[in-house]
């Protein structure tokens, strides 16, 4: 019996060591801390029919895609891997204007499949003749914010925010909130030149 005592003692100690209260459940994935720059703005007053303020920590460059037109720009946020694509059209007819407004709505609601919600807000600055619609799109969509501005006669300006990575709204939501304030500043300071 004495020769089995060390084996039994070892088995009991092994059993007790396996019964601790450690929780080995998988941990949720964590995200990096994001350092946001201090809000500061500069004025864009290029050779186009409009002007606005944009953040100093973003780069405003002409669009280089193959179908680009004059006054198409990209406002890049390199630290967030994001881009606000900006397009401008000189409207020549009511039919063209109505088509552009419908295109903006179609582009925003294309995200309905993956969006949790799409909120629309009217933009109305009659003293500056700036009108439009702002679309805030929540969910794992390609674009989180889209908007258009117009004078309802001859100018049409559209913006769409994209991230250069797979959309995961819960991880980019703080960045979207930060950039939305910059877009709000752009819209609030937006003016037509003629």
SETOR-947650 format. One line per 3 residues: their letters; for each residue y, x, z of C-alpha. Coordinates in steps of 0.25 Angstrom, whole numbers, plus 5000, padded with zeros to 4 digits. Each point is the difference from the previous one (the first is absolute). Last residue first. Example, Ala and Ser with C-alpha at 12.3 -4.5 7.8 and 13.67 -1.06 7.14 Angstrom:
# residues 2
SA> 4996,5055,5029; 4986,4994,5002
//
This chain:
# residues 194
XXX> 5333,4917,4766; 4996,5010,5011; 4990,4992,5007
XXX> 4998,5002,5014; 4989,5003,5010; 5004,5003,5014
XXX> 4992,4989,5007; 4988,5002,4991; 4999,5015,5002
XXX> 5002,4998,5015; 4989,4990,5000; 4991,5010,4992
XXX> 5003,5011,5010; 4996,4990,5012; 4987,4996,4992
XXX> 4997,5015,5000; 4998,5001,5015; 4992,4987,5000
XXX> 4991,5005,4989; 4998,5013,5007; 4996,4993,5013
XXX> 4990,4991,4992; 4994,5012,4993; 4987,5000,5009
XXX> 4998,4985,5002; 5003,4998,4985; 4989,5009,4995
XXX> 5003,5002,4985; 4993,5011,4993; 5010,5011,4998
XXX> 5013,5003,4992; 5008,4989,5007; 5008,4990,4991
XXX> 5013,4992,5003; 5005,4991,4988; 5015,4999,4996
XXX> 5006,4992,4989; 5014,4999,4994; 5005,4990,4990
XXX> 5014,4999,4994; 5006,4991,4990; 5003,4986,5005
XXX> 4993,4996,5013; 5006,5012,5007; 4987,5005,5003
XXX> 4991,5007,5011; 4985,5001,5001; 4991,5002,5011
XXX> 4986,5006,5004; 4995,5005,5013; 4985,5004,5004
XXX> 4995,5004,4987; 4985,5004,4997; 4995,4990,5010
XXX> 4992,5001,5013; 5008,4989,5007; 5014,4995,5002
XXX> 5010,4998,4988; 5015,4999,5002; 5006,4994,4988
XXX> 5015,5001,4999; 5007,4990,4990; 5013,5001,4992
XXX> 5015,4999,5000; 5011,5010,4999; 5013,4994,4995
XXX> 5008,5009,5010; 5007,4989,5007; 4988,4991,4997
XXX> 4991,5009,5008; 4987,4992,5001; 4986,5006,5001
XXX> 4989,4989,5002; 4988,5004,5009; 4986,4999,4996
XXX> 4988,5003,5009; 4987,5003,4994; 4988,5000,5011
XXX> 4986,5005,5002; 5001,5007,4986; 4987,5004,4993
XXX> 4998,4989,4990; 5015,4996,5001; 5005,5014,4994
XXX> 5002,4994,4986; 5011,4992,5008; 5010,5011,4999
XXX> 4998,5003,4986; 5000,4986,4996; 5013,4997,5007
XXX> 5007,5012,4994; 4995,4996,4986; 5005,4986,5002
XXX> 5014,5006,5003; 4999,5009,4988; 4996,4988,4991
XXX> 5011,4992,5005; 5010,5011,4996; 4994,5002,4987
XXX> 5001,4985,4997; 5015,5000,5005; 5003,5011,4990
XXX> 5005,5015,4999; 4996,5005,5014; 5002,5015,5002
XXX> 4987,5004,5007; 4999,5009,5012; 4987,5006,5007
XXX> 4998,5006,5013; 4987,5005,5005; 5000,5003,5015
XXX> 4990,5011,5003; 4992,5004,5012; 4992,5012,5005
XXX> 5007,4999,5013; 5007,5013,5001; 5002,5000,4985
XXX> 5008,4987,5000; 5003,4999,4986; 5011,4991,4994
XXX> 4995,4998,4985; 5010,4997,4989; 5002,4991,4988
XXX> 5014,5001,4995; 4997,5002,4986; 4986,4995,4996
XXX> 4986,5006,5003; 4988,4997,4992; 4994,5014,5001
XXX> 5002,5001,5015; 5011,5010,5005; 5008,4991,5008
XXX> 5013,5007,5004; 5001,5006,5014; 5005,4995,5013
XXX> 4994,5009,5011; 4999,4994,5014; 5004,5007,5013
XXX> 5015,4997,4997; 4997,4985,5000; 5006,4991,4989
XXX> 5013,4993,4999; 5003,4991,4987; 5007,5000,4987
XXX> 4998,4992,4987; 5002,5000,4985; 4995,5014,4998
XXX> 5006,5014,4998; 4998,5004,5014; 5006,4994,5013
XXX> 4990,5002,5011; 5006,5002,5014; 4993,5008,5011
XXX> 4994,4995,5013; 4995,5004,5013; 4989,4995,5009
XXX> 4994,5011,5009; 4987,5004,4995; 4987,4993,5005
XXX> 4989,5009,5006; 4987,4993,4998; 4988,5002,5010
XXX> 4987,5000,4993; 4991,4989,4999; 4987,4997,5009
XXX> 4987,4994,4996; 4994,4991,5010; 4990,5007,5009
XXX> 4985,4998,4998; 4993,4996,5013; 4994,5011,5009
XXX> 5005,4994,5013; 4995,5010,5011; 4995,4992,5012
XXX> 4989,5010,5004; 4985,4995,4999; 4995,5012,4992
XXX> 5002,5010,5012; 4992,4991,5009; 4988,4999,4990
XXX> 5000,5015,4998; 5000,5002,5015; 4988,4991,5002
XXX> 4992,5007,4989; 5003,5014,5006; 4995,4995,5014
XXX> 4988,4994,4993; 4997,5013,4993; 5003,5008,5013
XXX> 4990,4991,5008; 4989,5001,4990; 4994,5013,5006
XX> 5001,4995,5014; 4991,4988,4997
//
